[in-house]
């Protein structure tokens, strides 16, 4: 059977979707013991999804029980999932490396220490899965963002700008997701050299406006504005479930893996 170009593309997309469905359904065949480091709203959502996929959470570390955060307790687990705050994340990672268990982290705002942490992971022959956002939809949005930037790069009349909106409890700004999006834009748009956390003041600046309001899980928009029209793409999270689900998938993916891992490895992007 000979397929047209459009039909071939549809066929390949369908095969990829089937492959991903099989991956999601069967990845959790092995029940794991998961250490939860951080037990806020995200930690509780991760716990629900982990239990629904047949895993256990025998170790839960929060600000109320730091004495339980020992290497002995960590070694009771197959993997740790860490969602805390930037000021404690580095120590948490190092403790997991020293205990010899993989760590999945969604904490943002610590990336100035990235080289140190990646180096320590390699030194301990450990496993570190980091993502600024574990949502499958957001990671597809990252790829869409770069593709659109490629298309827009030759069109000098359009200026790119970004906006991100989150709940009032989010401490870092701009969000880690916004930074990842900004890095993707700077990579593809020759005239953009750096991002700033305010409206861009010059042509080489990519402006990111950050807003903290209510209980918004996360909204990220990229806008290309010109004198005659604008093009805007947006990802809007409805709740935290997508982030938590992705984190549990990442924990499942870590078994048998070594080194630095990302959502690109998980989703085969």
ROMI-335277 format. One record per residue (C-alpha): x negated, y negated, z. Coordinates in Angstrom, 1 decimal. Layout:
N
@xx: X, yy: Y, zz: Z .
...
***
This chain:
269
@xx: 0.0, yy: 0.0, zz: 0.0 .
@xx: -1.4, yy: -3.4, zz: -0.9 .
@xx: -0.6, yy: -6.3, zz: 1.4 .
@xx: -0.5, yy: -10.0, zz: 0.5 .
@xx: -2.8, yy: -12.4, zz: 2.3 .
@xx: 0.0, yy: -13.6, zz: 4.6 .
@xx: 1.2, yy: -10.0, zz: 5.3 .
@xx: -2.4, yy: -8.9, zz: 6.1 .
@xx: -2.7, yy: -11.8, zz: 8.6 .
@xx: 0.6, yy: -10.8, zz: 10.2 .
@xx: -0.5, yy: -7.2, zz: 10.3 .
@xx: -3.8, yy: -8.0, zz: 12.0 .
@xx: -2.0, yy: -10.2, zz: 14.5 .
@xx: 0.4, yy: -7.4, zz: 15.3 .
@xx: -2.4, yy: -4.9, zz: 15.7 .
@xx: -4.2, yy: -7.4, zz: 18.1 .
@xx: -1.0, yy: -7.8, zz: 20.1 .
@xx: -0.5, yy: -4.0, zz: 20.4 .
@xx: -4.1, yy: -3.6, zz: 21.4 .
@xx: -3.7, yy: -6.3, zz: 24.1 .
@xx: -0.5, yy: -4.7, zz: 25.3 .
@xx: -2.1, yy: -1.3, zz: 25.7 .
@xx: -5.1, yy: -3.1, zz: 27.5 .
@xx: -2.8, yy: -4.8, zz: 30.0 .
@xx: -0.6, yy: -1.7, zz: 30.7 .
@xx: -3.4, yy: 0.8, zz: 31.1 .
@xx: -6.2, yy: -1.4, zz: 32.6 .
@xx: -4.9, yy: -0.8, zz: 36.1 .
@xx: -4.9, yy: 3.0, zz: 36.0 .
@xx: -7.5, yy: 3.0, zz: 38.8 .
@xx: -6.2, yy: 1.7, zz: 42.1 .
@xx: -8.6, yy: -0.8, zz: 43.7 .
@xx: -9.3, yy: -2.3, zz: 47.1 .
@xx: -9.4, yy: -6.1, zz: 46.5 .
@xx: -10.9, yy: -8.6, zz: 49.0 .
@xx: -9.0, yy: -11.9, zz: 48.8 .
@xx: -11.2, yy: -14.8, zz: 49.7 .
@xx: -8.7, yy: -17.7, zz: 50.2 .
@xx: -5.1, yy: -17.1, zz: 51.2 .
@xx: -3.3, yy: -20.2, zz: 50.1 .
@xx: -0.5, yy: -20.3, zz: 47.5 .
@xx: -2.8, yy: -18.8, zz: 44.8 .
@xx: -4.1, yy: -16.1, zz: 47.2 .
@xx: -0.6, yy: -15.1, zz: 48.1 .
@xx: 0.5, yy: -14.9, zz: 44.5 .
@xx: -2.5, yy: -12.8, zz: 43.6 .
@xx: -1.7, yy: -10.5, zz: 46.5 .
@xx: 1.9, yy: -9.9, zz: 45.1 .
@xx: 0.6, yy: -9.1, zz: 41.6 .
@xx: -2.2, yy: -6.9, zz: 42.9 .
@xx: 0.2, yy: -4.8, zz: 44.9 .
@xx: 2.7, yy: -4.6, zz: 42.0 .
@xx: -0.2, yy: -3.1, zz: 39.9 .
@xx: -1.0, yy: -0.5, zz: 42.5 .
@xx: -3.9, yy: -2.2, zz: 44.2 .
@xx: -4.5, yy: -2.8, zz: 47.9 .
@xx: -5.8, yy: -5.9, zz: 49.7 .
@xx: -7.4, yy: -4.5, zz: 52.9 .
@xx: -9.6, yy: -7.7, zz: 53.4 .
@xx: -8.1, yy: -11.1, zz: 53.4 .
@xx: -10.3, yy: -14.1, zz: 54.4 .
@xx: -8.9, yy: -17.5, zz: 55.2 .
@xx: -9.9, yy: -20.5, zz: 57.4 .
@xx: -8.2, yy: -18.8, zz: 60.4 .
@xx: -10.5, yy: -15.7, zz: 60.4 .
@xx: -14.0, yy: -16.6, zz: 59.1 .
@xx: -15.5, yy: -14.0, zz: 61.5 .
@xx: -14.0, yy: -11.3, zz: 59.3 .
@xx: -16.0, yy: -12.5, zz: 56.3 .
@xx: -18.8, yy: -10.0, zz: 56.7 .
@xx: -20.8, yy: -7.9, zz: 54.2 .
@xx: -19.5, yy: -4.8, zz: 56.0 .
@xx: -15.9, yy: -5.8, zz: 55.3 .
@xx: -16.7, yy: -6.8, zz: 51.8 .
@xx: -18.2, yy: -3.4, zz: 51.1 .
@xx: -14.9, yy: -1.8, zz: 51.9 .
@xx: -13.6, yy: -3.3, zz: 48.7 .
@xx: -14.2, yy: -2.7, zz: 44.9 .
@xx: -14.0, yy: -6.4, zz: 44.0 .
@xx: -13.4, yy: -9.8, zz: 45.5 .
@xx: -11.1, yy: -12.5, zz: 44.2 .
@xx: -12.1, yy: -16.0, zz: 45.4 .
@xx: -9.8, yy: -19.1, zz: 45.2 .
@xx: -11.0, yy: -21.6, zz: 47.8 .
@xx: -12.6, yy: -25.1, zz: 47.7 .
@xx: -15.8, yy: -26.3, zz: 46.1 .
@xx: -17.6, yy: -26.9, zz: 49.4 .
@xx: -17.3, yy: -23.2, zz: 50.4 .
@xx: -17.4, yy: -21.5, zz: 47.0 .
@xx: -21.2, yy: -21.2, zz: 46.7 .
@xx: -21.6, yy: -19.5, zz: 50.1 .
@xx: -18.7, yy: -17.1, zz: 49.2 .
@xx: -20.3, yy: -16.1, zz: 45.9 .
@xx: -23.7, yy: -15.5, zz: 47.6 .
@xx: -22.0, yy: -13.3, zz: 50.3 .
@xx: -20.4, yy: -11.2, zz: 47.6 .
@xx: -23.6, yy: -10.8, zz: 45.6 .
@xx: -25.5, yy: -9.7, zz: 48.8 .
@xx: -22.7, yy: -7.3, zz: 49.6 .
@xx: -23.0, yy: -5.8, zz: 46.1 .
@xx: -19.4, yy: -6.3, zz: 45.0 .
@xx: -18.1, yy: -8.1, zz: 41.9 .
@xx: -16.5, yy: -11.5, zz: 42.5 .
@xx: -13.8, yy: -13.1, zz: 40.4 .
@xx: -13.5, yy: -16.9, zz: 41.0 .
@xx: -11.1, yy: -19.5, zz: 40.0 .
@xx: -12.4, yy: -22.3, zz: 42.3 .
@xx: -13.4, yy: -25.4, zz: 40.3 .
@xx: -15.5, yy: -28.4, zz: 41.2 .
@xx: -18.8, yy: -26.6, zz: 41.9 .
@xx: -20.3, yy: -26.4, zz: 38.4 .
@xx: -23.3, yy: -28.6, zz: 39.2 .
@xx: -24.6, yy: -25.4, zz: 40.9 .
@xx: -23.8, yy: -23.2, zz: 38.0 .
@xx: -27.5, yy: -22.4, zz: 37.1 .
@xx: -28.2, yy: -21.5, zz: 40.7 .
@xx: -25.2, yy: -19.1, zz: 41.0 .
@xx: -25.8, yy: -17.5, zz: 37.6 .
@xx: -29.4, yy: -17.0, zz: 38.5 .
@xx: -28.5, yy: -15.4, zz: 41.9 .
@xx: -26.0, yy: -13.1, zz: 40.1 .
@xx: -28.7, yy: -11.8, zz: 37.9 .
@xx: -31.2, yy: -11.5, zz: 40.8 .
@xx: -28.8, yy: -9.2, zz: 42.6 .
@xx: -27.8, yy: -7.4, zz: 39.4 .
@xx: -24.2, yy: -8.5, zz: 40.3 .
@xx: -21.0, yy: -9.2, zz: 38.5 .
@xx: -19.5, yy: -12.7, zz: 38.4 .
@xx: -16.3, yy: -13.4, zz: 36.5 .
@xx: -15.6, yy: -17.2, zz: 36.4 .
@xx: -12.8, yy: -19.0, zz: 34.6 .
@xx: -11.6, yy: -22.6, zz: 35.0 .
@xx: -8.2, yy: -21.1, zz: 34.2 .
@xx: -7.1, yy: -17.5, zz: 34.2 .
@xx: -3.9, yy: -18.0, zz: 32.3 .
@xx: -3.8, yy: -16.1, zz: 29.1 .
@xx: -1.8, yy: -18.9, zz: 27.5 .
@xx: -4.4, yy: -21.6, zz: 28.6 .
@xx: -7.3, yy: -19.5, zz: 27.1 .
@xx: -5.5, yy: -19.3, zz: 23.8 .
@xx: -4.9, yy: -23.1, zz: 24.1 .
@xx: -8.7, yy: -23.5, zz: 24.5 .
@xx: -9.2, yy: -21.8, zz: 21.1 .
@xx: -6.4, yy: -23.9, zz: 19.6 .
@xx: -8.0, yy: -27.0, zz: 20.9 .
@xx: -11.3, yy: -26.3, zz: 19.2 .
@xx: -9.6, yy: -25.3, zz: 15.9 .
@xx: -7.5, yy: -28.5, zz: 15.9 .
@xx: -10.7, yy: -30.6, zz: 16.7 .
@xx: -12.4, yy: -29.0, zz: 13.7 .
@xx: -9.5, yy: -30.1, zz: 11.5 .
@xx: -9.4, yy: -33.6, zz: 13.0 .
@xx: -13.2, yy: -34.3, zz: 12.9 .
@xx: -13.3, yy: -35.7, zz: 9.3 .
@xx: -10.4, yy: -38.1, zz: 10.0 .
@xx: -12.1, yy: -41.1, zz: 11.6 .
@xx: -8.9, yy: -43.1, zz: 12.0 .
@xx: -7.7, yy: -40.8, zz: 14.8 .
@xx: -9.1, yy: -41.2, zz: 18.4 .
@xx: -8.9, yy: -38.3, zz: 20.8 .
@xx: -7.8, yy: -38.7, zz: 24.4 .
@xx: -6.6, yy: -36.3, zz: 27.2 .
@xx: -4.3, yy: -36.3, zz: 30.1 .
@xx: -3.9, yy: -33.7, zz: 32.9 .
@xx: -1.3, yy: -33.6, zz: 35.7 .
@xx: -1.4, yy: -31.4, zz: 38.8 .
@xx: 0.1, yy: -31.1, zz: 42.3 .
@xx: -1.1, yy: -33.4, zz: 45.0 .
@xx: -3.0, yy: -30.7, zz: 46.8 .
@xx: -5.5, yy: -30.3, zz: 44.0 .
@xx: -8.7, yy: -31.9, zz: 45.2 .
@xx: -10.9, yy: -32.1, zz: 42.1 .
@xx: -10.3, yy: -34.4, zz: 39.2 .
@xx: -10.4, yy: -33.9, zz: 36.3 .
@xx: -9.4, yy: -30.3, zz: 36.6 .
@xx: -11.7, yy: -27.5, zz: 35.5 .
@xx: -9.3, yy: -26.8, zz: 32.7 .
@xx: -9.5, yy: -30.4, zz: 31.5 .
@xx: -13.3, yy: -30.2, zz: 31.5 .
@xx: -13.3, yy: -27.0, zz: 29.5 .
@xx: -11.0, yy: -28.6, zz: 27.0 .
@xx: -13.2, yy: -31.8, zz: 26.9 .
@xx: -16.3, yy: -29.7, zz: 26.3 .
@xx: -14.5, yy: -28.0, zz: 23.4 .
@xx: -13.6, yy: -31.4, zz: 21.9 .
@xx: -17.1, yy: -32.8, zz: 22.3 .
@xx: -18.6, yy: -29.7, zz: 20.6 .
@xx: -16.4, yy: -30.3, zz: 17.5 .
@xx: -15.9, yy: -34.1, zz: 17.3 .
@xx: -19.2, yy: -35.7, zz: 16.3 .
@xx: -18.3, yy: -39.2, zz: 17.6 .
@xx: -17.5, yy: -38.0, zz: 21.1 .
@xx: -20.6, yy: -37.7, zz: 23.3 .
@xx: -19.3, yy: -37.5, zz: 26.8 .
@xx: -16.1, yy: -37.4, zz: 28.8 .
@xx: -15.0, yy: -39.9, zz: 31.4 .
@xx: -12.3, yy: -39.6, zz: 34.1 .
@xx: -10.5, yy: -42.8, zz: 32.9 .
@xx: -9.4, yy: -44.3, zz: 29.6 .
@xx: -12.3, yy: -44.3, zz: 27.1 .
@xx: -14.0, yy: -47.7, zz: 26.8 .
@xx: -16.1, yy: -46.9, zz: 23.7 .
@xx: -15.8, yy: -44.7, zz: 20.7 .
@xx: -18.3, yy: -42.2, zz: 22.1 .
@xx: -16.3, yy: -41.6, zz: 25.3 .
@xx: -13.5, yy: -39.0, zz: 25.6 .
@xx: -11.1, yy: -40.4, zz: 28.1 .
@xx: -9.4, yy: -38.0, zz: 30.6 .
@xx: -6.5, yy: -39.4, zz: 32.6 .
@xx: -5.8, yy: -37.4, zz: 35.8 .
@xx: -2.5, yy: -37.7, zz: 37.7 .
@xx: -1.6, yy: -36.0, zz: 40.9 .
@xx: 2.1, yy: -35.8, zz: 41.7 .
@xx: 4.6, yy: -33.4, zz: 43.3 .
@xx: 4.2, yy: -29.7, zz: 42.9 .
@xx: 3.1, yy: -29.6, zz: 39.2 .
@xx: 1.2, yy: -26.3, zz: 38.5 .
@xx: -0.7, yy: -27.9, zz: 35.6 .
@xx: -0.1, yy: -29.9, zz: 32.4 .
@xx: -2.9, yy: -30.5, zz: 29.9 .
@xx: -2.4, yy: -32.7, zz: 26.8 .
@xx: -4.7, yy: -33.6, zz: 23.9 .
@xx: -3.6, yy: -36.6, zz: 21.8 .
@xx: -5.0, yy: -37.8, zz: 18.5 .
@xx: -3.9, yy: -41.4, zz: 18.1 .
@xx: -4.0, yy: -43.6, zz: 15.0 .
@xx: -2.5, yy: -46.9, zz: 13.8 .
@xx: 0.3, yy: -45.0, zz: 11.9 .
@xx: 1.0, yy: -41.9, zz: 14.0 .
@xx: -0.2, yy: -39.5, zz: 16.6 .
@xx: -0.7, yy: -35.8, zz: 17.0 .
@xx: -0.3, yy: -34.2, zz: 20.4 .
@xx: -0.6, yy: -30.7, zz: 21.7 .
@xx: 0.3, yy: -29.7, zz: 25.3 .
@xx: 0.1, yy: -26.7, zz: 27.6 .
@xx: 2.4, yy: -26.8, zz: 30.5 .
@xx: 2.4, yy: -24.1, zz: 33.2 .
@xx: 5.8, yy: -23.3, zz: 34.7 .
@xx: 4.3, yy: -21.7, zz: 37.9 .
@xx: 1.2, yy: -20.0, zz: 39.3 .
@xx: 2.1, yy: -16.5, zz: 38.2 .
@xx: 0.2, yy: -16.7, zz: 34.9 .
@xx: -3.0, yy: -17.8, zz: 36.7 .
@xx: -2.7, yy: -15.1, zz: 39.4 .
@xx: -1.9, yy: -12.3, zz: 36.8 .
@xx: -5.0, yy: -13.3, zz: 34.8 .
@xx: -7.2, yy: -13.2, zz: 37.9 .
@xx: -6.0, yy: -9.6, zz: 38.7 .
@xx: -6.7, yy: -8.6, zz: 35.1 .
@xx: -10.1, yy: -10.0, zz: 35.5 .
@xx: -10.7, yy: -8.0, zz: 38.7 .
@xx: -9.7, yy: -4.9, zz: 36.9 .
@xx: -11.9, yy: -5.7, zz: 34.0 .
@xx: -15.0, yy: -6.1, zz: 36.3 .
@xx: -15.1, yy: -2.4, zz: 37.2 .
@xx: -18.2, yy: -1.0, zz: 35.5 .
@xx: -19.3, yy: -4.4, zz: 34.1 .
@xx: -22.4, yy: -6.4, zz: 35.1 .
@xx: -23.5, yy: -9.9, zz: 34.6 .
@xx: -21.6, yy: -13.1, zz: 33.9 .
@xx: -18.1, yy: -12.6, zz: 32.5 .
@xx: -15.4, yy: -14.9, zz: 31.2 .
@xx: -11.9, yy: -14.8, zz: 29.8 .
@xx: -13.4, yy: -14.6, zz: 26.3 .
@xx: -14.8, yy: -11.2, zz: 27.3 .
@xx: -11.5, yy: -10.1, zz: 28.8 .
@xx: -9.3, yy: -11.3, zz: 25.9 .
@xx: -11.9, yy: -10.4, zz: 23.2 .
@xx: -11.7, yy: -14.0, zz: 21.8 .
***
